[in-house]
Amino acid sequence: MSHRVLITGASGYLGGTLMARLAASRADLPPFETLFASVRNDAQAESVRSLYGAEPLSVDFRDARAVRDAVVGHRITVVFYLIDAIGTDGQLHLIRALAEVKKATGLPVHFLHTTGAKLFSSHAGAPTDRPLLDTDPDLYDIQRAQKARFPLAQKGVEANCKIIDAAEELGVRSYIFAPCIVYGKNEGFGNPVSIQTVAIVRAAKAAGRVYRVDEGRPVRTIPSCP
């Protein structure tokens, strides 16, 4: 039996682009049975149907019962979670529901969680005296031991660890992936640019300076903007 895939945040920057790429590349990918997309309103539901041939789902991921009904009821076996790198309520509800699908069907189930590359930086307490590779067999232990300089970053570190722990306990295959940078225009129908890009521009305008990210910590002062 083929997988049934759920993509969250279909109207967002990451989710929209992923939906568009999947639609364009489906012939080159391993087959899957049904593509679901989480939506918040009727207009988004019509967009995912007409543009991507996906089935819209309106789910409050904070509601454990609603998540279970959606995942178990539609026998979803793969979830791409693209909407929250800090909290864990929705992620844990989905992992538990996937575990139920696995128990009922015997199918392998997968949970993919989007994190931020910043959670593997010095700001989040990661080591910087050597390259930190995603192939490092000790990467989980490194992340679990991290003590971030900022409380929000610490929440993200802890979210990654909670997701891995819960998935391991329940027999769900979990994947933490970090887009190293987001840029360009959204290829989907929703947010045209990443909310991170907007936040960075606002922060630079408020501080009156920007940092280069190639070498060292060079700073350039920018003129005040209206």
C-alpha positions in Angstrom: 0.0 0.0 0.0 1.3 3.5 -0.9 1.9 6.3 1.5 -0.6 9.0 2.3 1.3 12.3 2.9 0.3 15.3 4.9 2.1 18.7 4.4 1.4 21.3 7.0 1.5 25.0 6.2 0.6 24.7 2.6 -0.1 28.5 2.4 3.3 29.4 3.9 6.6 30.0 2.3 8.2 26.6 2.9 4.9 24.6 2.6 3.8 26.4 -0.6 7.1 25.9 -2.3 7.3 22.2 -1.3 3.7 21.7 -2.7 4.7 23.3 -6.0 7.9 21.2 -6.3 6.0 18.0 -5.5 3.4 18.7 -8.1 6.1 19.4 -10.7 8.3 16.4 -9.8 5.7 13.7 -8.9 6.6 11.6 -11.9 10.2 11.4 -10.8 9.4 10.5 -7.1 8.5 7.2 -5.5 4.8 6.8 -5.8 2.4 7.8 -3.0 -1.3 7.4 -2.9 -2.8 10.7 -1.6 -1.4 14.1 -0.8 -3.1 16.1 2.0 -2.4 19.7 2.8 -3.4 21.6 6.0 -5.4 24.7 5.3 -7.1 27.4 7.4 -10.0 28.6 5.1 -12.0 27.7 2.0 -9.9 29.8 -0.4 -6.8 27.9 0.6 -8.7 24.6 0.3 -9.6 25.5 -3.3 -6.0 26.5 -4.1 -4.5 23.2 -2.9 -7.1 21.2 -4.9 -6.9 23.1 -8.1 -3.1 23.8 -8.1 -1.7 20.6 -6.7 -4.5 18.0 -6.7 -4.2 17.7 -3.0 -6.9 17.0 -0.4 -7.3 19.9 2.0 -7.5 19.2 5.8 -8.5 21.8 8.3 -6.9 20.7 11.6 -6.1 22.5 14.8 -2.7 20.8 15.6 -3.0 21.9 19.3 -6.1 19.6 19.6 -5.0 16.1 20.2 -8.4 14.6 19.3 -8.6 16.5 16.0 -5.1 15.5 15.0 -5.9 11.8 15.8 -9.1 11.9 13.9 -7.4 13.4 10.8 -4.3 11.2 10.8 -5.9 7.9 11.8 -9.1 8.5 9.9 -7.2 9.2 6.6 -4.5 6.6 7.3 -1.8 9.2 6.9 1.7 7.7 7.1 4.0 10.6 6.3 3.9 14.1 7.9 6.0 17.1 6.9 5.7 19.5 9.8 6.7 23.0 8.5 4.9 25.4 10.8 6.6 25.5 14.2 10.3 24.9 15.1 9.9 25.9 18.8 6.7 24.4 20.2 6.0 20.7 20.5 2.3 20.2 21.1 1.3 19.7 17.5 4.4 17.6 16.7 3.8 15.2 19.6 0.1 14.8 18.8 1.0 13.9 15.2 3.7 11.4 16.3 1.2 9.6 18.6 -1.3 9.5 15.8 1.2 8.1 13.4 2.1 5.4 15.9 -1.6 4.4 15.9 -1.6 4.2 12.2 1.5 2.0 12.3 -0.1 -0.3 14.9 -3.4 -0.6 12.9 -1.9 -1.1 9.5 1.7 -2.4 10.0 2.9 0.3 7.6 6.1 2.3 8.3 5.3 5.9 9.4 7.5 9.0 9.1 7.6 12.4 10.8 9.7 15.1 9.2 10.2 18.3 11.3 11.6 21.6 10.1 14.1 23.2 12.5 16.4 26.2 12.1 20.1 26.0 11.2 20.6 28.6 14.0 19.9 25.8 16.5 23.2 24.3 15.5 25.1 27.6 16.0 27.0 29.2 18.9 23.8 31.2 19.7 22.2 27.9 20.7 25.2 26.5 22.5 26.5 24.3 19.7 30.3 23.7 19.4 32.1 25.9 16.9 35.6 24.6 17.2 35.1 22.2 14.4 32.6 21.5 11.5 29.3 20.2 12.8 28.1 17.8 10.2 24.7 16.2 9.9 26.5 12.8 9.4 28.1 13.1 12.9 26.9 10.0 14.8 27.0 12.0 18.0 24.9 14.9 16.7 21.9 14.0 18.9 24.0 13.9 22.0 25.6 17.2 21.1 22.3 18.9 20.6 20.9 17.4 23.8 23.8 18.8 25.8 23.5 22.3 24.3 22.7 25.3 26.6 21.6 28.2 24.4 22.4 31.8 25.1 18.8 32.8 24.4 15.7 31.2 25.9 13.9 31.0 22.6 16.8 29.1 21.0 16.8 26.8 24.0 13.2 26.0 23.4 14.0 25.0 19.8 16.9 22.8 20.9 14.6 21.1 23.4 11.8 20.7 20.8 14.2 18.8 18.5 15.2 16.4 21.3 11.6 15.9 22.5 10.5 15.0 19.0 13.3 12.5 18.5 12.6 10.9 22.0 8.9 10.6 21.4 9.3 9.1 17.9 11.9 6.6 19.1 9.7 5.5 22.0 6.6 5.0 19.7 8.4 3.5 16.7 7.9 6.4 14.4 10.8 7.2 12.0 11.7 10.9 12.7 13.8 13.3 10.7 15.0 16.8 11.8 16.0 18.9 8.8 17.2 22.5 8.7 17.0 24.6 5.6 20.3 26.4 5.7 18.9 29.6 4.3 15.6 30.8 2.8 15.5 33.2 -0.1 13.7 34.1 -3.3 10.0 34.2 -3.9 7.6 31.5 -2.7 6.7 29.1 -5.6 3.3 28.4 -4.0 0.2 30.5 -3.7 0.7 31.8 -0.1 3.3 34.1 1.6 5.5 35.5 -1.2 8.6 35.7 1.0 9.8 34.0 4.2 8.7 35.5 7.5 12.3 35.2 8.5 13.3 37.6 5.7 10.8 40.1 6.9 12.0 39.8 10.5 15.6 40.3 9.5 14.9 43.4 7.5 12.8 44.9 10.3 15.6 44.1 12.8 18.2 45.7 10.6 16.2 48.9 10.2 15.6 49.1 13.9 19.2 48.5 14.8 20.6 50.7 11.9 23.1 48.0 11.0 23.6 44.7 9.3 26.1 41.8 9.7 27.8 40.0 6.9 27.8 36.2 7.3 30.7 35.1 5.2 33.7 35.6 7.5 34.3 37.0 11.0 31.7 39.4 12.4 31.9 42.5 10.1 29.3 45.2 10.6 28.0 47.8 8.3 26.0 50.7 9.5 23.0 51.6 7.4 21.1 54.9 7.1 17.9 55.2 9.0 14.8 54.3 7.0 11.3 55.8 7.3 
